[in-house]
Amino acid sequence: MSKEFIDKIAPIVIVENEKRGNPLFSSVIIAQAILETGYGTSTLMLRANAVFGLKAFDDYKGKVYSARTREVYNNNSILIEAKFRAYDSLVESVSDYFNLICKTSRYRKALTAETPEQCIQAIIDGGYATDPNYVNKIMKLIEVNDLTRFDKQIQNNDIMYTVGKNYTTQVNLNVRDGAGTDKRIKDYSELTEDGKKHAYEQEKAVLKKGTTVTVLAVFIEANGNIWLKIPSGFIAGKFEDKTYVS
C-alpha cells in the first residue's frame, strides 16, 4: 500500500512544485500526505481527496467534510470534531496545499529553506499542526521512504511528464502490465484496439517508434527511472538516463 500511494501522489506533487518554480521540497509534501492520510487509507482522504487535512474555517467557500481529529493543546491530546476542505481530485488537493503555503505570509520561511527539515520546521512554526512531534514524524517518513529522491529528481531531471498530455515514443517500446522491468510484457492481444494499430503484430506487445501516447499516470523509481501508464499498459518514459518518450 505504501508504494502504491507514493507512486500516485509523488508525480502530482512534483508537477505542481515545478509549475511554481520549485519553492518547496517535494519530499516534505509527500511525507505530509503520507502522515495525514496513513498512506492514503484514511476515510477523510478516500471520501474527500483531503490529502493534507486542511481545516475549513468560516471564510472557506469550497466543499467541506466533517471528521474527528486529534489536536494537542497545552500538552493535552484531545479529540475534536472539525470541518476539512474537500476536493474533486488529488490534483486539486495538492494545488490548494501549495496555494496555502506559498501565499500565506506565516509560511514564508518555508519557501527559502535550504533543507527538508528547515522546510517542515518553518511550516510547523507557521501554525500548520499542533502535534509537537510533527517535524520528527515527517523526517522519519522521508528517511524510511527515501523521499529525497524526488527532490533530486526535480533538480537533476529536465524530463517531466504531465498526466493527460500526449507524448511520442522515440524508440520501439515493450508494453508491460506494471511499472518496472520486473513486470510482465503484455501479449499483443491485450492491447487496446488503437494500441494494436501502432504495435507490431507478434506475440509480445511492442509499440512502434513514433507512436503518440496519452499519459494516464507517472511512476518514478528510486533510481530515477520513469514509467508511464498509457491506455494499453505501462512503458518506460526514461530509463538509465535515456529518454524513450518525449
C-alpha positions as CSV (number, residue, x, y, z in Angstrom):
1,M,0.0,0.0,0.0
2,S,2.8,2.5,0.9
3,K,4.5,2.2,-2.5
4,E,1.2,2.5,-4.4
5,F,0.3,5.7,-2.5
6,I,3.7,7.2,-3.1
7,D,3.6,6.3,-6.8
8,K,0.2,8.1,-7.0
9,I,0.9,11.2,-5.1
10,A,4.6,11.9,-5.9
11,P,4.1,12.8,-9.6
12,I,1.3,15.2,-8.8
13,V,3.4,17.0,-6.1
14,I,6.5,17.2,-8.4
15,V,4.5,18.6,-11.3
16,E,2.7,21.2,-9.1
17,N,6.0,22.2,-7.5
18,E,7.8,22.6,-10.8
19,K,4.9,24.7,-12.1
20,R,5.5,27.2,-9.3
21,G,9.3,27.3,-9.6
22,N,10.0,24.6,-7.0
23,P,9.5,26.7,-3.9
24,L,9.2,23.7,-1.6
25,F,10.8,20.3,-1.0
26,S,8.7,17.7,-2.7
27,S,10.0,15.2,-0.1
28,V,8.3,17.2,2.7
29,I,5.0,17.5,0.9
30,I,4.8,13.8,0.0
31,A,5.7,12.9,3.6
32,Q,2.9,15.2,4.9
33,A,0.4,13.4,2.6
34,I,1.6,10.1,3.9
35,L,1.3,11.2,7.6
36,E,-2.0,12.9,7.2
37,T,-3.7,10.0,5.3
38,G,-1.9,6.9,6.6
39,Y,-0.5,6.2,3.1
40,G,-3.8,7.0,1.5
41,T,-6.0,4.8,3.7
42,S,-7.9,7.4,5.8
43,T,-11.6,7.8,5.4
44,L,-11.0,11.6,5.1
45,M,-8.7,11.2,2.1
46,L,-10.8,8.4,0.4
47,R,-14.1,10.3,0.6
48,A,-12.8,13.9,0.0
49,N,-9.4,13.7,-1.6
50,A,-8.3,15.7,1.5
51,V,-4.6,14.6,1.3
52,F,-3.3,17.2,3.8
53,G,-6.1,17.5,6.3
54,L,-6.6,21.3,5.7
55,K,-9.2,22.6,8.0
56,A,-12.1,24.6,6.5
57,F,-12.6,27.7,8.6
58,D,-15.6,30.0,8.3
59,D,-14.2,32.1,5.4
60,Y,-13.6,28.9,3.3
61,K,-16.2,28.8,0.4
62,G,-15.4,25.4,-1.1
63,K,-16.6,21.9,-0.3
64,V,-16.1,20.6,3.2
65,Y,-16.1,17.2,5.1
66,S,-16.6,16.8,8.8
67,A,-14.5,14.3,10.8
68,R,-13.0,13.8,14.3
69,T,-9.3,14.7,14.7
70,R,-6.8,14.7,17.4
71,E,-5.2,18.0,18.5
72,V,-2.6,18.9,21.1
73,Y,-3.2,21.9,23.3
74,N,-1.1,22.8,26.4
75,N,0.4,19.3,26.1
76,N,-3.0,17.7,26.3
77,S,-4.2,15.5,23.4
78,I,-7.9,15.8,22.7
79,L,-10.4,14.6,20.1
80,I,-12.4,17.3,18.4
81,E,-15.0,17.5,15.6
82,A,-13.7,19.7,12.7
83,K,-14.6,20.6,9.2
84,F,-12.0,19.9,6.5
85,R,-11.6,21.1,2.9
86,A,-12.8,18.6,0.4
87,Y,-11.8,18.2,-3.3
88,D,-12.9,16.6,-6.5
89,S,-9.4,15.2,-7.2
90,L,-5.9,14.7,-5.7
91,V,-4.6,17.3,-8.2
92,E,-7.0,19.9,-6.8
93,S,-5.9,19.0,-3.2
94,V,-2.2,19.3,-3.9
95,S,-2.8,22.6,-5.7
96,D,-4.7,24.0,-2.7
97,Y,-1.9,23.0,-0.4
98,F,0.6,24.9,-2.5
99,N,-1.7,27.9,-2.5
100,L,-1.9,27.9,1.3
101,I,1.9,27.5,1.9
102,C,3.1,29.8,-0.9
103,K,0.6,32.6,-0.5
104,T,0.3,32.8,3.3
105,S,2.8,35.1,5.0
106,R,3.3,33.0,8.1
107,Y,4.7,30.2,6.0
108,R,7.1,32.4,4.1
109,K,10.3,30.9,5.6
110,A,9.4,27.5,4.2
111,L,9.9,28.9,0.7
112,T,13.6,29.8,1.4
113,A,14.5,26.7,3.4
114,E,17.7,25.0,2.4
115,T,16.9,21.5,3.7
116,P,13.7,19.4,4.1
117,E,14.0,19.7,7.9
118,Q,14.2,23.5,7.7
119,C,11.2,23.5,5.3
120,I,8.9,21.4,7.5
121,Q,10.0,23.3,10.7
122,A,9.0,26.6,9.0
123,I,5.6,25.1,8.1
124,I,5.1,24.0,11.7
125,D,6.3,27.3,13.0
126,G,3.6,28.9,10.8
127,G,0.9,27.0,12.7
128,Y,0.2,24.1,10.3
129,A,-0.2,21.5,13.1
130,T,-0.4,21.2,16.8
131,D,1.5,17.8,17.2
132,P,4.8,18.6,19.0
133,N,6.4,15.6,17.2
134,Y,5.2,16.5,13.7
135,V,8.7,17.5,12.4
136,N,10.3,14.3,13.7
137,K,7.5,12.2,12.1
138,I,7.9,13.9,8.8
139,M,11.7,13.5,8.8
140,K,11.3,9.8,9.7
141,L,8.9,9.2,6.8
142,I,11.3,11.0,4.4
143,E,14.1,8.7,5.6
144,V,12.3,5.3,5.5
145,N,10.7,6.0,2.1
146,D,13.8,7.7,0.6
147,L,11.7,10.6,-0.4
148,T,14.6,12.9,-1.0
149,R,15.0,11.1,-4.3
150,F,12.1,13.3,-5.5
151,D,14.0,16.4,-4.6
152,K,16.9,15.2,-6.6
153,Q,14.5,14.4,-9.5
154,I,13.4,18.0,-9.6
155,Q,16.9,19.3,-9.6
156,N,18.6,16.9,-12.0
157,N,15.9,15.7,-14.4
158,D,14.6,18.1,-17.0
159,I,12.3,15.4,-18.5
160,M,8.8,15.8,-17.0
161,Y,5.5,14.3,-17.9
162,T,2.1,15.7,-17.2
163,V,-0.9,13.4,-16.7
164,G,-3.4,13.8,-19.5
165,K,-0.9,15.1,-22.1
166,N,0.2,13.3,-25.3
167,Y,3.9,12.4,-26.0
168,T,5.7,10.5,-28.7
169,T,7.7,7.3,-28.4
170,Q,11.3,7.8,-29.5
171,V,12.1,4.0,-29.8
172,N,10.2,0.8,-30.0
173,L,8.9,0.0,-26.5
174,N,7.7,-3.1,-24.7
175,V,4.2,-2.6,-23.1
176,R,4.1,-4.1,-19.6
177,D,1.4,-4.9,-17.1
178,G,3.1,-2.7,-14.5
179,A,5.8,-0.1,-13.8
180,G,9.2,-1.8,-13.9
181,T,11.3,-4.3,-15.8
182,D,10.2,-7.0,-13.4
183,K,6.7,-6.6,-14.8
184,R,5.3,-8.9,-17.5
185,I,5.4,-7.8,-21.1
186,K,1.9,-8.0,-22.3
187,D,0.7,-10.0,-25.3
188,Y,-0.3,-8.2,-28.4
189,S,-3.9,-9.4,-27.9
190,E,-4.1,-7.5,-24.6
191,L,-3.5,-4.0,-26.2
192,T,-6.4,-1.6,-26.8
193,E,-7.7,-1.6,-30.4
194,D,-5.8,1.7,-31.0
195,G,-2.7,0.3,-29.4
196,K,-2.8,-2.7,-31.8
197,K,-2.7,-0.3,-34.7
198,H,0.6,1.1,-33.5
199,A,2.2,-2.1,-32.4
200,Y,4.0,-5.0,-34.2
201,E,1.7,-7.9,-34.9
202,Q,3.6,-10.6,-32.9
203,E,3.2,-12.5,-29.6
204,K,4.7,-9.8,-27.3
205,A,3.4,-6.2,-27.3
206,V,5.8,-3.7,-28.7
207,L,4.8,-0.2,-29.6
208,K,6.4,1.3,-32.7
209,K,8.7,4.3,-32.6
210,G,6.8,7.5,-33.4
211,T,3.6,6.4,-31.6
212,T,1.6,9.1,-29.9
213,V,0.6,8.1,-26.3
214,T,-1.6,9.7,-23.7
215,V,-0.1,9.6,-20.2
216,L,-2.6,8.4,-17.5
217,A,-0.1,8.2,-14.6
218,V,3.6,8.7,-13.9
219,F,5.7,6.4,-11.7
220,I,9.2,7.3,-10.6
221,E,11.6,4.7,-9.2
222,A,14.2,5.4,-6.6
223,N,17.0,5.1,-9.3
224,G,15.3,7.8,-11.3
225,N,13.7,5.6,-14.0
226,I,10.3,6.9,-15.0
227,W,7.4,4.7,-16.1
228,L,4.3,5.9,-17.9
229,K,0.8,4.4,-17.7
230,I,-0.9,4.6,-21.0
231,P,-4.3,3.1,-22.1
232,S,-2.6,-0.2,-23.3
233,G,-0.4,-0.7,-20.2
234,F,3.0,0.7,-19.0
235,I,6.0,1.9,-20.9
236,A,9.4,3.3,-20.0
237,G,9.5,7.1,-20.3
238,K,13.0,7.5,-19.1
239,F,15.4,4.6,-18.3
240,E,19.0,4.6,-17.2
241,D,19.3,8.3,-18.2
242,K,18.0,7.6,-21.7
243,T,14.7,9.3,-22.8
244,Y,12.3,6.9,-24.6
245,V,9.2,9.1,-24.7
246,S,9.1,12.9,-25.2
